[in-house]
Amino acid sequence: MGGPADKADPYAWQCAERMFRLQQQYPNCFWADPLLFFTDGSLVNRGADFGLMPSKFEPGGIVQHEFFVGGTPVVAFSTGGLKDSVFEFMWDSETGSGFTFLAYKREDFFYAIERAIGTYRNK
């Protein structure tokens, strides 16, 4: 996760503090820098198993394309530019660029993540 988180925004700073704790707890599995807008994003994208993009509103979107360049599938809410570029992975044809969810609900997001993990495990 890359920042920057606005220290003046209580919710943003609460999220940033959680990221710091996760990074300390899982230093080999979780990367975050909520203080800076990172410049090594392509390395992060290539090192990730998935790109999570639960954006409720994404008019165009470029981040998903950055993940695609690194060969990283994206889990995304089907909205705006995400629905135009993130196509559900199909096992039978081995086509698609990620995993989507249609209803903006936590359960649907988790189910898309579960599908992504299931595909990842099926080498």
C-alpha positions as CSV (number, residue, x, y, z in Angstrom):
1,M,0.0,0.0,0.0
2,G,1.2,3.4,-0.9
3,G,0.3,6.7,0.6
4,P,0.3,9.4,1.4
5,A,-2.1,9.5,4.3
6,D,-3.2,12.9,5.5
7,K,-2.4,13.2,9.2
8,A,-5.1,15.8,9.5
9,D,-7.7,13.2,8.5
10,P,-8.5,11.0,11.5
11,Y,-9.7,8.1,9.4
12,A,-6.7,8.2,7.0
13,W,-4.3,8.4,9.9
14,Q,-6.1,5.5,11.7
15,C,-5.6,3.4,8.5
16,A,-2.0,4.5,8.3
17,E,-1.3,3.3,11.9
18,R,-2.9,0.0,11.1
19,M,-0.6,-0.3,8.1
20,F,2.4,0.4,10.3
21,R,1.3,-2.4,12.7
22,L,0.8,-4.9,9.8
23,Q,4.2,-4.1,8.4
24,Q,5.8,-4.7,11.8
25,Q,3.9,-7.9,12.3
26,Y,4.4,-9.3,8.8
27,P,7.6,-7.7,7.5
28,N,8.1,-10.3,4.7
29,C,4.5,-10.3,3.5
30,F,3.2,-6.7,3.9
31,W,4.6,-3.5,2.5
32,A,3.2,-0.1,3.1
33,D,4.5,3.5,3.2
34,P,1.6,5.7,4.2
35,L,3.8,8.7,4.6
36,L,5.1,9.0,1.1
37,F,3.9,8.5,-2.4
38,F,6.2,5.7,-3.4
39,T,8.3,5.9,-6.5
40,D,9.1,2.1,-6.7
41,G,5.6,1.1,-7.5
42,S,6.5,-1.1,-10.4
43,L,8.6,-3.3,-8.0
44,V,5.8,-3.5,-5.5
45,N,3.3,-4.4,-8.3
46,R,5.6,-7.2,-9.6
47,G,6.2,-8.5,-6.1
48,A,2.5,-8.7,-5.3
49,D,0.3,-11.8,-5.7
50,F,-2.7,-9.6,-6.4
51,G,-3.7,-6.0,-6.7
52,L,-6.7,-5.1,-4.5
53,M,-8.8,-2.3,-5.9
54,P,-12.1,-2.1,-4.1
55,S,-12.6,1.5,-5.4
56,K,-16.2,2.5,-5.2
57,F,-15.6,5.1,-7.9
58,E,-12.8,4.9,-10.4
59,P,-13.5,6.9,-13.6
60,G,-10.5,5.8,-15.6
61,G,-7.9,4.1,-13.5
62,I,-4.3,3.6,-14.3
63,V,-3.2,1.5,-11.3
64,Q,-4.8,-1.7,-12.6
65,H,-2.8,-1.3,-15.8
66,E,0.4,-0.9,-13.7
67,F,-0.4,-4.2,-12.1
68,F,-1.1,-5.8,-15.5
69,V,2.3,-4.7,-16.8
70,G,3.9,-6.6,-13.9
71,G,1.7,-9.7,-14.7
72,T,-0.2,-9.2,-11.5
73,P,-4.0,-10.0,-11.5
74,V,-6.4,-7.5,-10.0
75,V,-9.3,-8.0,-7.6
76,A,-11.7,-5.1,-8.3
77,F,-15.1,-3.7,-7.9
78,S,-16.8,-3.5,-11.3
79,T,-17.0,0.2,-11.7
80,G,-15.8,2.8,-14.2
81,G,-12.5,2.1,-15.8
82,L,-12.1,-1.0,-13.7
83,K,-15.1,-2.7,-15.3
84,D,-13.7,-1.8,-18.7
85,S,-10.3,-3.4,-18.1
86,V,-10.4,-6.0,-15.4
87,F,-11.9,-9.1,-16.9
88,E,-12.9,-12.2,-14.8
89,F,-10.3,-15.0,-15.1
90,M,-11.8,-18.0,-16.8
91,W,-10.3,-21.4,-15.8
92,D,-11.4,-23.2,-19.0
93,S,-9.7,-20.8,-21.4
94,E,-7.1,-19.3,-19.0
95,T,-8.1,-15.8,-20.1
96,G,-8.9,-12.8,-18.0
97,S,-7.0,-10.2,-16.0
98,G,-8.4,-10.6,-12.5
99,F,-11.4,-11.1,-10.4
100,T,-14.4,-8.8,-10.0
101,F,-17.3,-8.2,-7.7
102,L,-20.6,-6.6,-8.8
103,A,-22.2,-5.6,-5.5
104,Y,-20.3,-3.2,-3.3
105,K,-20.5,-5.4,-0.2
106,R,-17.7,-6.8,2.0
107,E,-18.9,-10.3,1.4
108,D,-18.7,-10.0,-2.4
109,F,-15.2,-8.5,-2.1
110,F,-14.1,-11.4,0.1
111,Y,-15.6,-13.9,-2.4
112,A,-13.6,-12.3,-5.2
113,I,-10.4,-12.6,-3.1
114,E,-11.3,-16.3,-2.3
115,R,-11.6,-16.9,-6.1
116,A,-8.2,-15.3,-6.7
117,I,-6.5,-17.3,-3.9
118,G,-8.1,-20.5,-5.3
119,T,-6.7,-19.8,-8.7
120,Y,-3.3,-18.9,-7.2
121,R,-3.2,-22.2,-5.4
122,N,-4.0,-24.2,-8.5
123,K,-0.6,-24.0,-10.2
